[in-house]
Amino acid sequence: MSEIVTQIESKIPPGKKLPDGIRKLVELQDQWNECIVSNFEMSSADLVNWFDGDRYMGNQFVHFAQEADDSSYAMWFYPELKTVEAPVVFLSDEATEFGVIANNLTDFMSLLAIGFDEIGYELSSLSSHEVFVTSEEVDIEKLRKFRKWLKCEFDIEPAIDPSKLVLFAKASHPNLADIIVAWQKEKYG
């Protein structure tokens, strides 16, 4: 098993499970020996540092990928979460942009297949219906290859209506932005 997968899996809370998609995305990245789409890279990190050492906050998040600027994608296992699958969130490297971006990993992979450059920045602040197109900076051949792989492995297609998926995810979970802003005010004044 990959070291990245082992590290990610070690952070999953008791009673929850690592989505198979994480394992397969890491395998794909290892096979290709490069980022999967644009600067999206599977990785493992401890998000306690993102929360300035606050273990209660940091341990709710299981980092599984990052952008070139070290912004994080994570599964959010918040205390009231009743399902086995956690929503996917984006946490920018400078702690200025953050939010729920997908209800689960399956939805996230369909969003990733659209081909946004820095998908987290595009989706974390979404508050209404917007139209998205594939970024001109994305390697189209690699994106096609990724889409074909997603279809074969999971029967997942690129999201037809990204806004609908993101807004549904935001409505289905606590408001992460409000929680982090309140935490920042309490921590730093």
Steps between C-alpha positions, in 0.01 A plus 500: 500500500617853419654706779259784417199269536633361830547852638155616388333185633669542840314830547150366426288512818372175657177380341576676171678361196739616234317525166639254244531794261787642708700179457431489129587868446833447678567192284419701188732781602777247571439335163510831311783633718350850487205707621164362392333820373676836480682546834277261696723255688409218738688541829477467875543778755404581857247785502554576868764747377242668274303560819806639680541195724132463594459120505121508546457695177784346301412139575154541345667526158680225311718654231525291182620739229651841435560767239845629403462783755441244783127570526325190633214273402368303793215285621319674787397265780317759711357378834135489387573311174256210483616337176806288431600725210631843587460815292804629313626844598759745371737683736720761329866518594461846654176418687308763305275275290327186623175315465314179428534424128352150463262277694738204469802375308291374207354847443844653543649274232224604259590865570871428455420347159373835373857622479508811715840641582510536880152355544488585871528873441232478231251314718560585866335843485218400264167635627279495193466324168798568274614359167843336494717395210823304477797722576727585207798416722401133536674235288203384291655163405568417864149615592349269235711215634380576855137513390535164324657351813220641721236353271667156494580484874191663653252575220543869582453772238600868530237692698234641268398770748789570740313780676214266587739243653690760701190685624339168600813406695510838674132467596550144628775579752583767759629828357875445510579862418297622800665242727853592393437876516359458855800286594740762356327779697516299822864402443639831375244757607 
